[in-house]
Amino acid sequence: MTKTLTNERIIELRTIDKTVHQLVGKEQEYGLSYDPKPYDEIETSIDSTIDDVLDTLSEKEKTVIVGRFFKRQTLKAIGREMGVTTEVIRQREAKALRKLRHPERINKLKKIARHFGFINEDERSTIERQRKQIDEDCQSWKERVEQRAKMREEFEQLLSPISHKLLFPELYQNV
Protein backbone atom coordinates (compact mmCIF):
# COMPACT_ATOMS: atom_id res chain seq x y z
CA MET A 1 0.00 0.00 0.00
CA THR A 2 1.52 3.33 -1.04
CA LYS A 3 0.81 6.45 0.94
CA THR A 4 0.26 9.77 -0.76
CA LEU A 5 1.45 13.08 0.60
CA THR A 6 -1.78 14.62 1.91
CA ASN A 7 -2.29 17.81 3.90
CA GLU A 8 -3.02 15.71 6.99
CA ARG A 9 0.22 13.76 6.56
CA ILE A 10 2.25 16.95 6.18
CA ILE A 11 0.67 18.34 9.35
CA GLU A 12 1.43 15.05 11.11
CA LEU A 13 5.07 15.19 9.99
CA ARG A 14 5.39 18.76 11.22
CA THR A 15 3.96 17.66 14.59
CA ILE A 16 6.55 14.89 14.80
CA ASP A 17 9.27 17.41 13.97
CA LYS A 18 8.03 19.80 16.71
CA THR A 19 8.00 16.91 19.20
CA VAL A 20 11.59 16.06 18.33
CA HIS A 21 12.64 19.68 18.82
CA GLN A 22 10.82 19.80 22.18
CA LEU A 23 12.60 16.65 23.31
CA VAL A 24 15.94 18.08 22.20
CA GLY A 25 15.14 21.19 24.24
CA LYS A 26 14.51 19.00 27.29
CA GLU A 27 17.84 17.26 26.75
CA GLN A 28 19.61 20.61 26.71
CA GLU A 29 17.69 21.78 29.80
CA TYR A 30 19.09 18.86 31.78
CA GLY A 31 22.61 19.29 30.47
CA LEU A 32 22.59 16.31 28.15
CA SER A 33 24.71 16.68 25.05
CA TYR A 34 23.09 17.46 21.74
CA ASP A 35 24.84 17.74 18.42
CA PRO A 36 22.57 19.41 15.84
CA LYS A 37 24.95 18.69 12.96
CA PRO A 38 23.48 15.30 11.94
CA TYR A 39 19.96 16.75 12.02
CA ASP A 40 21.08 19.74 9.97
CA GLU A 41 22.58 17.39 7.37
CA ILE A 42 19.35 15.37 7.21
CA GLU A 43 17.28 18.53 6.93
CA THR A 44 19.54 19.84 4.16
CA SER A 45 19.21 16.52 2.34
CA ILE A 46 15.42 16.58 2.65
CA ASP A 47 15.20 20.21 1.52
CA SER A 48 17.49 19.50 -1.42
CA THR A 49 15.42 16.51 -2.54
CA ILE A 50 12.14 18.41 -2.23
CA ASP A 51 13.61 21.36 -4.16
CA ASP A 52 14.83 19.00 -6.90
CA VAL A 53 11.38 17.46 -7.27
CA LEU A 54 9.59 20.82 -7.17
CA ASP A 55 11.96 22.22 -9.80
CA THR A 56 10.51 19.69 -12.27
CA LEU A 57 7.17 21.56 -12.09
CA SER A 58 6.28 24.76 -13.91
CA GLU A 59 6.56 27.98 -11.88
CA LYS A 60 2.77 28.24 -11.58
CA GLU A 61 2.43 24.62 -10.42
CA LYS A 62 5.29 25.06 -7.98
CA THR A 63 3.66 28.21 -6.55
CA VAL A 64 0.40 26.33 -6.02
CA ILE A 65 2.07 23.28 -4.37
CA VAL A 66 4.24 25.42 -2.09
CA GLY A 67 1.24 27.55 -1.15
CA ARG A 68 -1.02 24.57 -0.44
CA PHE A 69 1.37 22.19 1.32
CA PHE A 70 4.12 24.33 2.80
CA LYS A 71 2.34 27.60 3.56
CA ARG A 72 -1.06 25.97 4.23
CA GLN A 73 -2.88 28.51 2.08
CA THR A 74 -6.38 28.03 0.74
CA LEU A 75 -7.17 27.78 -2.95
CA LYS A 76 -8.84 31.17 -2.67
CA ALA A 77 -5.77 32.84 -1.12
CA ILE A 78 -3.44 31.43 -3.77
CA GLY A 79 -5.91 32.45 -6.47
CA ARG A 80 -5.93 36.02 -5.16
CA GLU A 81 -2.12 36.12 -5.17
CA MET A 82 -1.92 34.79 -8.72
CA GLY A 83 -4.94 36.72 -10.00
CA VAL A 84 -6.95 33.67 -11.07
CA THR A 85 -10.02 31.79 -9.85
CA THR A 86 -10.00 28.99 -7.29
CA GLU A 87 -11.01 26.58 -10.02
CA VAL A 88 -7.85 27.37 -12.00
CA ILE A 89 -5.78 26.85 -8.83
CA ARG A 90 -7.55 23.53 -8.17
CA GLN A 91 -6.78 22.39 -11.71
CA ARG A 92 -3.11 23.42 -11.40
CA GLU A 93 -2.87 21.62 -8.08
CA ALA A 94 -4.37 18.45 -9.56
CA LYS A 95 -2.00 18.60 -12.55
CA ALA A 96 1.03 19.21 -10.30
CA LEU A 97 0.07 16.32 -8.01
CA ARG A 98 -0.27 14.03 -11.04
CA LYS A 99 3.23 15.05 -12.11
CA LEU A 100 4.58 14.49 -8.59
CA ARG A 101 3.14 10.96 -8.63
CA HIS A 102 5.29 10.07 -11.65
CA PRO A 103 7.52 7.10 -10.68
CA GLU A 104 10.74 9.06 -11.16
CA ARG A 105 9.60 11.85 -8.83
CA ILE A 106 7.70 9.69 -6.38
CA ASN A 107 10.72 7.43 -5.82
CA LYS A 108 12.80 10.43 -4.77
CA LEU A 109 10.06 11.51 -2.37
CA LYS A 110 9.57 7.96 -1.05
CA LYS A 111 13.25 7.76 -0.23
CA ILE A 112 13.10 10.76 2.07
CA ALA A 113 9.64 9.80 3.33
CA ARG A 114 11.06 6.53 4.71
CA HIS A 115 13.59 8.54 6.67
CA PHE A 116 11.10 11.17 7.74
CA GLY A 117 8.27 9.18 9.22
CA PHE A 118 5.95 7.26 6.91
CA ILE A 119 5.29 4.48 9.38
CA ASN A 120 2.56 1.96 10.04
CA GLU A 121 0.17 2.03 13.03
CA ASP A 122 2.17 -0.49 15.11
CA GLU A 123 5.31 1.60 14.76
CA ARG A 124 3.33 4.77 15.49
CA SER A 125 1.93 3.33 18.73
CA THR A 126 5.40 2.15 19.75
CA ILE A 127 6.83 5.60 19.11
CA GLU A 128 3.96 7.18 21.03
CA ARG A 129 4.64 4.91 24.03
CA GLN A 130 8.34 5.76 23.85
CA ARG A 131 7.56 9.47 23.61
CA LYS A 132 5.33 9.27 26.69
CA GLN A 133 8.05 7.42 28.56
CA ILE A 134 10.59 10.08 27.59
CA ASP A 135 8.18 12.81 28.75
CA GLU A 136 7.70 11.01 32.08
CA ASP A 137 11.47 10.52 32.47
CA CYS A 138 12.10 14.19 31.69
CA GLN A 139 9.45 15.22 34.21
CA SER A 140 11.01 12.90 36.79
CA TRP A 141 14.46 14.39 36.14
CA LYS A 142 13.06 17.89 36.38
CA GLU A 143 11.44 17.06 39.71
CA ARG A 144 14.72 15.57 40.97
CA VAL A 145 16.68 18.64 39.92
CA GLU A 146 14.15 20.93 41.59
CA GLN A 147 14.18 18.77 44.74
CA ARG A 148 17.99 18.85 44.93
CA ALA A 149 18.05 22.60 44.38
CA LYS A 150 15.56 23.05 47.22
CA MET A 151 17.58 20.74 49.51
CA ARG A 152 20.80 22.61 48.66
CA GLU A 153 19.12 25.93 49.44
CA GLU A 154 17.82 24.63 52.80
CA PHE A 155 21.23 23.18 53.63
CA GLU A 156 22.96 26.48 52.81
CA GLN A 157 20.49 28.35 55.02
CA LEU A 158 21.24 25.99 57.93
CA LEU A 159 24.97 26.00 57.32
CA SER A 160 25.36 29.72 56.80
CA PRO A 161 25.30 30.86 60.47
CA ILE A 162 27.51 27.94 61.55
CA SER A 163 30.08 28.48 58.81
CA HIS A 164 30.08 32.20 59.49
CA LYS A 165 30.92 31.55 63.16
CA LEU A 166 33.68 29.14 62.19
CA LEU A 167 35.22 31.53 59.67
CA PHE A 168 34.96 34.65 61.86
CA PRO A 169 35.17 33.51 65.51
CA GLU A 170 36.41 36.91 66.66
CA LEU A 171 33.05 38.43 65.86
CA TYR A 172 31.30 35.99 68.20
CA GLN A 173 33.67 36.04 71.22
CA ASN A 174 31.67 38.66 73.08
CA VAL A 175 28.29 37.13 72.33
N, C-alpha and C positions, 0 to 999 in steps of 0.2 A: 504494500500500500504506500503510495507516494503522497507526501504532504505538500500542499501548496502554501505559498507565503501569503497569508491573509492578514487583514488589519489586526484581528484578534491575536494572531501568532506574533506579530511584530510587537504589540503591546505586551504580550507575555514575555518575550525575549528582553524587552526593556526592563520589565519588572525583575527578571532574573539578574540582569546587569546591575540594577540598583541594589538588590539584595547583596550581591557580591561586594559592591563598594561599601555598603554599610558594615558588612562583616570585616572587611579590611580596615575600616575605621576603628572598629572595636579592637582589632589586633594591635593597632598603633596605640590606642588608649591604654592598653595594658602593657605596653613596652615590648610587644612581640615584634620580631623583625618582619619587614615587608619590603620586597624588592619589586617595584612597579615595572621594571624593564621587560620581563617576559610578557606581561599583560599589554604593554605598549606595543611590543612586536606583533602580538596576536591581533591587536586592534588595527595596527597599520596594515597587516596582511588582509584582514577582513575588509577594511576601507578600500584598499587597492583592488581587491577582487570585485567588490560592488561597483566601484568606479569603472572598471574595465567592462563589466556587463552593461552598465547604464550607458557607456559611451557607444554601444552598438545601436542604441535607439536614436531616433531623430531628436532634435532639440525640443520640439513641442511635446513629444512623447516623454522625454526625460523630465521636462518641467512638470508634467502631469503626475508621473510616478513619484517624483521627489515630493511634490506637494501632498499627494494622497498618503504615502506610506512613511515619509520621514518627517514631514511637517504637520501631518494629521489635519490637512485642510479639507474642506468640503468641496464637492464638485462646483458648487455655486461660487465659492471664494476663488477657486482657481480660474473659473470662467470669467469672473470680474477682472482678475489680474491680466488675463490673456485677451480680454475683450471679445469673448465668444460665449455661446449658450452652454448650459449644463449638459445638454444632449451631445454637443460636440466634444466636450471634455470626457463624457462617459464613453463615447466611441473611441477617442484617442487612448483612454485608459484600457479599454478592452483590447484594442490592437496592440498596445505596448505589452500587456500581459501575455497575449498570444505569442509575441516575439520572445518574451522572457522564458516562455515554456519550451522553446526550441531546445532539443537535446544538447547542443553545444553550450548554450548559455545555462541551462538548468543544471548541467553537470558541474559547472564552476560554482554555482550557488549551493548545490547539494554538498559539495566538498566543505565549504565553510559552515553550512548548516549543521553538519555532523559535529563539528567542533564547537558550535555555538548554541547547541541545546535542543535540536529536534530529537526528542526522546519519547519512549512509550510510557504508558500510565504506571507500570510497575517501577520503572526508573524514577519517574516523577514523584511517586509516593515515597520511595527510598530517599530521594534528595530532600523532600519535605521533612521527613523524620530526622534526617541528619541536620538540616537547618534548624529545626526546633531544638535539637540537642545542643547545637552550637550556641543558640540564643540562651538556653538555660545555663550552659557552662559559663558563658560570658557574664550573665547576671550573677551567677555564683561567685565568679572571680571579682566582680565589681563589689559585691557585698563583703567579700573577704578583705579587699583593699580598704574599703570604707571602715570596716570593723577594726583593722589594724591601725589605721590613721587615728581613729577615736581612742584606741587603747594607748597609742603613743602619746597623744595629747594629754590624756589623763595621767599617764606615768610622768610626763614632764612637769605637769602641775604639782604632783606629789613630790617629785624630786627637787624641784626648784628651790624651795626654802632650805632643804637639807644641804644641797650642794652649795648654796650661797653661804651657809654657815661654815662649811668645810673649807671653802676657798678664801673666805674673809673672816677668820675667827676673831681678829682684833675688833671688829665692829660689834661683836656679840659678847665681849668680856664683861661689860658693865651691865648687861641685861639680866 
